[in-house]
Amino acid sequence: MLDFLVFNLPTPMEGGKHCYSLALVSGGISEDIINKTKIACQANLFHVDILRGVRMHIDKVINDIKPGDLEKAQLDLARSYCRQKLISPDEKKPKKEKRQISG
């Protein structure tokens, strides 16, 4: 996801000024995005309501969406997120050691 954001969003301006801010639902992910990409992020209840409205009415805005396409896209995104979370190590949690029992 970070590669997608870096590739598709304009680079932040010099001096720490941002001409845009990325609206997110989760505050935890915003800190990660800010630290790794220097893209300004905001997460609050207003953004949650806006994103909920977009999800509920996107089929009215985009005419080419067929019934079931949105649900399939959401499921694919969730699976991709889960896969990425399994692949990348989480620095906050201690790693469990695998122990072999010799007999």
MDTraj code that builds the backbone (N, CA, C; nanometers):
import mdtraj as md
import numpy as np

residues = "MET LEU ASP PHE LEU VAL PHE ASN LEU PRO THR PRO MET GLU GLY GLY LYS HIS CYS TYR SER LEU ALA LEU VAL SER GLY GLY ILE SER GLU ASP ILE ILE ASN LYS THR LYS ILE ALA CYS GLN ALA ASN LEU PHE HIS VAL ASP ILE LEU ARG GLY VAL ARG MET HIS ILE ASP LYS VAL ILE ASN ASP ILE LYS PRO GLY ASP LEU GLU LYS ALA GLN LEU ASP LEU ALA ARG SER TYR CYS ARG GLN LYS LEU ILE SER PRO ASP GLU LYS LYS PRO LYS LYS GLU LYS ARG GLN ILE SER GLY".split()
xyz = np.array([
    [0.0820, -0.1178, 0.0000],
    [0.0000, 0.0000, 0.0000],
    [0.0874, 0.1254, 0.0000],
    [0.1981, 0.1199, 0.0706],
    [0.2867, 0.2359, 0.0742],
    [0.3418, 0.2668, -0.0643],
    [0.3779, 0.1629, -0.1393],
    [0.4275, 0.1838, -0.2754],
    [0.3204, 0.2484, -0.3627],
    [0.1952, 0.2053, -0.3476],
    [0.0841, 0.2627, -0.4228],
    [0.0691, 0.4114, -0.3912],
    [0.0759, 0.4480, -0.2636],
    [0.0614, 0.5884, -0.2244],
    [0.1758, 0.6734, -0.2782],
    [0.2972, 0.6242, -0.2651],
    [0.4133, 0.7000, -0.3123],
    [0.4080, 0.7184, -0.4634],
    [0.3664, 0.6149, -0.5355],
    [0.3626, 0.6211, -0.6811],
    [0.2513, 0.7125, -0.7320],
    [0.1341, 0.7135, -0.6657],
    [0.0172, 0.7835, -0.7181],
    [-0.0086, 0.9214, -0.6587],
    [0.0510, 0.9546, -0.5463],
    [0.0298, 1.0868, -0.4871],
    [0.1497, 1.1757, -0.5160],
    [0.1272, 1.3070, -0.5290],
    [0.2411, 1.3965, -0.5512],
    [0.3324, 1.3981, -0.4289],
    [0.4605, 1.4227, -0.4532],
    [0.5556, 1.4253, -0.3425],
    [0.5287, 1.5461, -0.2536],
    [0.5486, 1.5315, -0.1219],
    [0.5293, 1.6455, -0.0314],
    [0.6262, 1.7578, -0.0653],
    [0.5812, 1.8803, -0.0440],
    [0.6639, 1.9968, -0.0756],
    [0.7755, 2.0100, 0.0278],
    [0.8814, 2.0796, -0.0113],
    [0.9946, 2.1017, 0.0784],
    [0.9519, 2.1917, 0.1939],
    [1.0157, 2.1754, 0.3068],
    [0.9856, 2.2582, 0.4224],
    [0.8724, 2.2042, 0.5080],
    [0.8256, 2.0849, 0.4776],
    [0.7225, 2.0236, 0.5593],
    [0.5811, 2.0688, 0.5291],
    [0.5621, 2.1563, 0.4285],
    [0.4270, 2.2007, 0.3943],
    [0.3633, 2.0985, 0.3006],
    [0.2357, 2.0718, 0.3231],
    [0.1638, 1.9751, 0.2413],
    [0.0481, 2.0450, 0.1713],
    [0.0280, 2.0128, 0.0445],
    [-0.0836, 2.0700, -0.0303],
    [-0.2064, 1.9803, -0.0227],
    [-0.1952, 1.8651, 0.0415],
    [-0.3070, 1.7718, 0.0566],
    [-0.2855, 1.6916, 0.1844],
    [-0.3906, 1.6250, 0.2251],
    [-0.3835, 1.5371, 0.3412],
    [-0.4647, 1.4122, 0.3111],
    [-0.4124, 1.2976, 0.3441],
    [-0.4777, 1.1701, 0.3194],
    [-0.5726, 1.1402, 0.4354],
    [-0.7012, 1.1197, 0.4049],
    [-0.8014, 1.0903, 0.5077],
    [-0.8064, 0.9403, 0.5322],
    [-0.7934, 0.9018, 0.6583],
    [-0.7935, 0.7606, 0.6958],
    [-0.8913, 0.7357, 0.8094],
    [-0.9282, 0.6112, 0.8263],
    [-1.0171, 0.5735, 0.9355],
    [-0.9364, 0.5396, 1.0599],
    [-0.8237, 0.4731, 1.0432],
    [-0.7432, 0.4259, 1.1553],
    [-0.6268, 0.5203, 1.1828],
    [-0.6128, 0.5597, 1.3084],
    [-0.5025, 0.6472, 1.3461],
    [-0.3688, 0.5756, 1.3486],
    [-0.3690, 0.4468, 1.3784],
    [-0.2444, 0.3708, 1.3853],
    [-0.1742, 0.3608, 1.2520],
    [-0.2501, 0.3413, 1.1473],
    [-0.1902, 0.3301, 1.0142],
    [-0.1414, 0.4665, 0.9649],
    [-0.2041, 0.5743, 1.0119],
    [-0.1614, 0.7073, 0.9679],
    [-0.0210, 0.7386, 1.0181],
    [0.0117, 0.6982, 1.1404],
    [0.1466, 0.7207, 1.1922],
    [0.2498, 0.6458, 1.1090],
    [0.2165, 0.5254, 1.0687],
    [0.3070, 0.4448, 0.9872],
    [0.3293, 0.5097, 0.8506],
    [0.2222, 0.5589, 0.7894],
    [0.2336, 0.6239, 0.6583],
    [0.3152, 0.7519, 0.6689],
    [0.2909, 0.8310, 0.7727],
    [0.3652, 0.9561, 0.7912],
    [0.5140, 0.9271, 0.8089],
    [0.5477, 0.8301, 0.8920],
    [0.6885, 0.7993, 0.9196],
    [0.7619, 0.7450, 0.7977],
    [0.6954, 0.6629, 0.7175],
    [0.7641, 0.5975, 0.6056],
    [0.7599, 0.6768, 0.4756],
    [0.6554, 0.7599, 0.4547],
    [0.6427, 0.8284, 0.3261],
    [0.6423, 0.9800, 0.3368],
    [0.6282, 1.0336, 0.4569],
    [0.6187, 1.1787, 0.4812],
    [0.4939, 1.2400, 0.4183],
    [0.3909, 1.1586, 0.3925],
    [0.2626, 1.2067, 0.3407],
    [0.1752, 1.2437, 0.4595],
    [0.1156, 1.3629, 0.4564],
    [0.0301, 1.4084, 0.5663],
    [-0.0972, 1.3241, 0.5719],
    [-0.1353, 1.2828, 0.6925],
    [-0.2542, 1.1993, 0.7116],
    [-0.3378, 1.2545, 0.8261],
    [-0.4669, 1.2334, 0.8168],
    [-0.5585, 1.2696, 0.9241],
    [-0.6560, 1.1556, 0.9439],
    [-0.6894, 1.1290, 1.0689],
    [-0.7883, 1.0257, 1.0998],
    [-0.8786, 1.0788, 1.2106],
    [-1.0063, 1.1004, 1.1782],
    [-1.1025, 1.1430, 1.2792],
    [-1.2421, 1.0976, 1.2395],
    [-1.3408, 1.1268, 1.3223],
    [-1.4775, 1.0788, 1.2984],
    [-1.5386, 1.1373, 1.1717],
    [-1.5020, 1.2595, 1.1365],
    [-1.5530, 1.3203, 1.0135],
    [-1.5134, 1.2364, 0.8923],
    [-1.3879, 1.1927, 0.8895],
    [-1.3406, 1.1113, 0.7776],
    [-1.4083, 0.9747, 0.7751],
    [-1.4372, 0.9202, 0.8914],
    [-1.5087, 0.7925, 0.8981],
    [-1.6455, 0.8064, 0.8318],
    [-1.7166, 0.9160, 0.8621],
    [-1.8487, 0.9381, 0.8028],
    [-1.8401, 0.9596, 0.6519],
    [-1.7414, 1.0351, 0.6072],
    [-1.7240, 1.0594, 0.4635],
    [-1.6957, 0.9282, 0.3901],
    [-1.6037, 0.8490, 0.4416],
    [-1.5695, 0.7226, 0.3760],
    [-1.6857, 0.6240, 0.3789],
    [-1.7647, 0.6258, 0.4844],
    [-1.8834, 0.5399, 0.4892],
    [-1.9814, 0.5808, 0.3794],
    [-2.0009, 0.7117, 0.3613],
    [-2.0891, 0.7601, 0.2552],
    [-2.0395, 0.7229, 0.1169],
    [-1.9089, 0.7308, 0.0965],
    [-1.8510, 0.6919, -0.0328],
    [-1.8757, 0.5442, -0.0593],
    [-1.8531, 0.4597, 0.0415],
    [-1.8755, 0.3156, 0.0235],
    [-2.0218, 0.2840, -0.0058],
    [-2.1129, 0.3559, 0.0594],
    [-2.2551, 0.3256, 0.0418],
    [-2.3095, 0.3721, -0.0925],
    [-2.2531, 0.4805, -0.1490],
    [-2.3105, 0.5400, -0.2691],
    [-2.2183, 0.5357, -0.3905],
    [-2.1114, 0.4594, -0.3861],
    [-2.0174, 0.4578, -0.4981],
    [-2.0796, 0.3992, -0.6240],
    [-2.1757, 0.3086, -0.6087],
    [-2.2392, 0.2504, -0.7270],
    [-2.3238, 0.3528, -0.8018],
    [-2.3648, 0.4606, -0.7356],
    [-2.4400, 0.5672, -0.8021],
    [-2.3470, 0.6634, -0.8751],
    [-2.2236, 0.6727, -0.8299],
    [-2.1267, 0.7646, -0.8904],
    [-2.0592, 0.7004, -1.0112],
    [-2.0213, 0.5749, -0.9984],
    [-1.9544, 0.5033, -1.1067],
    [-2.0571, 0.4127, -1.1733],
    [-2.0872, 0.4403, -1.2988],
    [-2.1947, 0.3699, -1.3690],
    [-2.1592, 0.2281, -1.4114],
    [-2.0309, 0.1974, -1.4266],
    [-1.9898, 0.0672, -1.4796],
    [-1.9837, -0.0433, -1.3746],
    [-2.0184, -0.0128, -1.2508],
    [-2.0136, -0.1148, -1.1458],
    [-2.1347, -0.2057, -1.1574],
    [-2.1079, -0.3344, -1.1651],
    [-2.2151, -0.4343, -1.1712],
    [-2.2455, -0.4819, -1.0293],
    [-2.3632, -0.5406, -1.0089],
    [-2.3935, -0.5942, -0.8754],
    [-2.2900, -0.6986, -0.8334],
    [-2.2352, -0.6828, -0.7156],
    [-2.1355, -0.7757, -0.6635],
    [-1.9920, -0.7323, -0.6857],
    [-1.9670, -0.6366, -0.7764],
    [-1.8298, -0.5920, -0.8024],
    [-1.7685, -0.5241, -0.6803],
    [-1.8462, -0.4408, -0.6131],
    [-1.7947, -0.3680, -0.4974],
    [-1.7610, -0.4645, -0.3834],
    [-1.8484, -0.5604, -0.3588],
    [-1.8230, -0.6578, -0.2530],
    [-1.6993, -0.7414, -0.2846],
    [-1.6827, -0.7780, -0.4124],
    [-1.5653, -0.8560, -0.4525],
    [-1.4376, -0.7739, -0.4345],
    [-1.4426, -0.6456, -0.4697],
    [-1.3257, -0.5594, -0.4537],
    [-1.2901, -0.5433, -0.3062],
    [-1.3907, -0.5275, -0.2202],
    [-1.3648, -0.5141, -0.0770],
    [-1.3047, -0.6420, -0.0201],
    [-1.3548, -0.7554, -0.0637],
    [-1.3026, -0.8837, -0.0172],
    [-1.1588, -0.9037, -0.0642],
    [-1.1299, -0.8688, -0.1891],
    [-0.9936, -0.8798, -0.2410],
    [-0.8980, -0.7888, -0.1644],
    [-0.9432, -0.6679, -0.1314],
    [-0.8605, -0.5748, -0.0553],
    [-0.8330, -0.6289, 0.0847],
    [-0.9343, -0.6855, 0.1486],
    [-0.9165, -0.7424, 0.2823],
    [-0.8194, -0.8599, 0.2787],
    [-0.8309, -0.9452, 0.1778],
    [-0.7395, -1.0591, 0.1655],
    [-0.5966, -1.0125, 0.1417],
    [-0.5805, -0.9117, 0.0574],
    [-0.4480, -0.8578, 0.0299],
    [-0.3863, -0.7990, 0.1565],
    [-0.4673, -0.7277, 0.2335],
    [-0.4200, -0.6681, 0.3585],
    [-0.3760, -0.7770, 0.4562],
    [-0.4560, -0.8838, 0.4677],
    [-0.4223, -0.9953, 0.5575],
    [-0.2926, -1.0630, 0.5145],
    [-0.2795, -1.0865, 0.3845],
    [-0.1585, -1.1503, 0.3330],
    [-0.0357, -1.0653, 0.3625],
    [-0.0479, -0.9342, 0.3419],
    [0.0645, -0.8445, 0.3655],
    [0.1005, -0.8413, 0.5134],
    [0.0008, -0.8459, 0.5986],
    [0.0256, -0.8450, 0.7421],
    [0.0963, -0.9732, 0.7867],
    [0.0645, -1.0857, 0.7230],
    [0.1314, -1.2112, 0.7560],
    [0.2752, -1.2131, 0.7062],
    [0.2994, -1.1499, 0.5913],
    [0.4326, -1.1513, 0.5312],
    [0.5278, -1.0585, 0.6052],
    [0.4843, -0.9356, 0.6352],
    [0.5735, -0.8376, 0.6965],
    [0.5769, -0.8581, 0.8474],
    [0.6954, -0.8577, 0.9060],
    [0.7049, -0.8776, 1.0509],
    [0.6548, -0.7543, 1.1256],
    [0.5936, -0.7767, 1.2373],
    [0.5431, -0.6688, 1.3208],
    [0.6475, -0.6411, 1.4290],
    [0.7046, -0.5210, 1.4274],
    [0.8115, -0.4880, 1.5208],
    [0.7603, -0.4729, 1.6639],
    [0.6319, -0.4479, 1.6796],
    [0.5780, -0.4233, 1.8129],
    [0.5621, -0.5517, 1.8937],
    [0.5443, -0.6632, 1.8271],
    [0.5238, -0.7894, 1.8974],
    [0.6543, -0.8688, 1.8983],
    [0.6878, -0.9298, 2.0106],
    [0.8091, -1.0130, 2.0115],
    [0.7898, -1.1362, 1.9241],
    [0.8955, -1.1722, 1.8563],
    [0.8889, -1.2891, 1.7685],
    [0.8937, -1.4164, 1.8525],
    [0.8108, -1.5118, 1.8165],
    [0.8102, -1.6397, 1.8862],
    [0.9163, -1.7294, 1.8243],
    [0.9879, -1.7967, 1.9094],
    [1.0906, -1.8883, 1.8612],
    [1.0297, -2.0250, 1.8379],
    [1.0705, -2.0865, 1.7300],
    [1.0275, -2.2234, 1.7026],
    [1.1288, -2.3173, 1.7667],
    [1.0786, -2.4064, 1.8483],
    [1.1676, -2.5000, 1.9162],
    [1.1427, -2.6404, 1.8634],
    [1.2495, -2.7097, 1.8409],
    [1.2387, -2.8475, 1.7957],
    [1.2706, -2.9404, 1.9120],
    [1.1917, -3.0424, 1.9231],
    [1.2146, -3.1407, 2.0283],
    [1.2968, -3.2537, 1.9688],
    [1.4135, -3.2727, 2.0256],
    [1.4979, -3.3815, 1.9749],
    [1.4713, -3.5061, 2.0580],
    [1.4586, -3.6155, 1.9893],
    [1.4209, -3.7364, 2.0603],
    [1.5198, -3.8410, 2.0573],
])
top = md.Topology()
chain = top.add_chain()
for i, resn in enumerate(residues, 1):
    res = top.add_residue(resn, chain, resSeq=i)
    for name in ("N", "CA", "C"):
        top.add_atom(name, md.element.get_by_symbol(name[0]), res)
traj = md.Trajectory(xyz[None], top)
